[in-house]
């Protein structure tokens, strides 16, 4: 499937329209790649050169069952997993392009301007990044994984 870049609020609004504002979907996978590593000779490259977050969302829709959303140059990732005895269904989300940064949050009452001001912001899963792109995962439903664990 083709990748769609999010470069403006109009692009963000398009994804929100296509995926129904993330209503009635679940976050099934989240993967972070820093870019730092240690070589086999034990030389370290300690620079977080990538800071990429990849997310997969599924929903009950045969026409558009899942999407992959990738954030690049991520500056903040606040992860608040839902407890195992609660539903993980997302009832609404925010996807906003503001001040040259892209923000996504799993709550539709999330206020970007409250970051670093209101501790309630940390009760949501949210991301701040410089760039993002998304694509449809047409045949991805069920418990299978897009990002398999490496051996």
C-alpha positions in Angstrom: 0.0 0.0 0.0 1.0 3.6 -0.6 2.4 5.8 2.1 0.6 9.1 2.8 2.8 11.8 4.3 1.4 14.2 6.9 2.9 17.6 6.2 0.0 19.9 7.2 -3.2 20.1 9.2 -5.1 19.3 6.0 -3.1 16.0 5.7 -3.9 15.2 9.4 -7.5 16.0 8.9 -7.6 13.6 5.9 -6.3 10.7 8.0 -8.8 11.6 10.7 -11.6 11.5 8.1 -10.4 8.2 6.5 -10.0 6.5 9.8 -13.1 8.0 11.5 -11.2 10.0 14.1 -9.7 6.8 15.5 -13.1 6.0 17.0 -13.8 2.4 17.9 -10.3 1.2 17.1 -7.6 -0.4 19.1 -3.8 0.2 19.2 -2.5 -3.3 18.6 1.3 -2.6 18.2 3.8 0.1 19.0 7.5 -0.1 18.1 10.3 2.4 18.9 13.6 2.6 17.1 16.2 5.0 18.5 19.0 4.7 16.0 21.6 4.1 18.7 23.5 0.8 18.8 26.6 -1.1 19.8 28.6 -2.8 17.1 29.9 -6.4 17.4 33.4 -5.0 18.2 31.7 -3.2 21.1 32.1 0.3 19.6 29.0 2.3 20.5 27.0 4.7 18.3 25.1 6.4 21.1 23.2 8.9 19.0 19.4 8.7 18.8 19.5 9.4 15.1 16.2 7.9 14.1 13.6 8.3 17.0 10.9 6.4 15.0 7.7 5.3 16.5 5.5 2.8 14.5 1.9 2.1 15.5 -0.7 -0.3 14.2 -4.4 0.3 14.7 -7.2 -2.1 13.9 -11.0 -1.6 13.7 -14.1 -3.5 12.8 -14.3 -2.4 9.2 -13.9 -4.8 6.2 -13.1 -1.9 3.8 -10.3 -0.3 5.9 -9.5 -2.7 8.8 -6.1 -1.4 9.9 -3.6 1.4 9.4 0.1 1.8 10.2 1.1 5.2 11.5 4.8 6.1 11.6 6.3 9.1 13.4 9.8 10.2 12.6 12.1 12.5 14.6 10.0 11.8 17.7 10.6 14.2 20.5 8.1 12.9 23.0 6.3 9.6 23.6 4.0 9.3 26.6 2.7 5.7 26.8 -0.2 4.9 29.2 -1.3 1.3 28.5 -4.9 0.5 29.5 -5.1 -1.9 32.4 -5.9 -5.6 31.4 -9.3 -5.5 33.0 -10.5 -2.5 30.9 -11.4 -2.1 27.3 -8.6 -0.7 25.1 -10.9 0.7 22.6 -10.1 4.3 21.5 -13.2 6.4 21.5 -11.6 9.5 19.9 -8.2 11.0 19.2 -6.4 14.2 18.4 -4.1 14.5 15.4 -2.9 18.0 15.0 -0.1 19.8 13.1 1.0 22.8 15.2 4.1 24.9 15.2 5.9 22.6 12.7 5.3 19.6 15.0 2.8 16.8 14.7 0.8 15.6 17.7 -1.3 12.4 18.2 -3.2 11.5 21.4 -5.6 8.7 22.2 -8.1 11.1 23.8 -10.2 13.6 21.9 -10.0 16.1 24.9 -6.2 16.3 24.7 -5.0 19.9 24.7 -1.6 20.4 23.1 -1.0 23.7 24.9 -1.2 21.9 28.2 1.9 19.9 27.6 4.4 20.7 30.4 1.7 22.7 32.2 -1.1 20.2 33.3 -0.2 16.8 34.8 -3.5 15.4 33.3 -1.8 15.4 29.9 0.3 12.5 31.1 -2.9 10.4 31.6 -3.1 9.9 27.8 -0.9 8.1 25.3 0.5 10.8 23.1 3.3 11.5 20.6 5.1 14.7 19.4 7.2 14.3 16.3 8.5 16.3 13.4 7.2 14.1 10.6 4.7 11.3 10.1 3.3 9.0 7.4 0.5 6.4 7.3 -0.7 3.6 5.1 -3.6 1.2 4.9 -3.0 -2.4 6.0 -5.8 -4.0 3.9 -5.4 -7.6 5.1 -4.3 -7.1 8.7 -6.9 -8.3 11.2 -6.5 -10.6 14.1 -3.8 -11.3 16.6 -0.9 -11.5 14.1 1.8 -8.9 14.3 3.2 -6.5 11.7 6.4 -6.1 13.8 7.6 -9.5 14.8 10.0 -10.0 17.7 13.6 -10.5 16.5 15.5 -13.6 17.6 
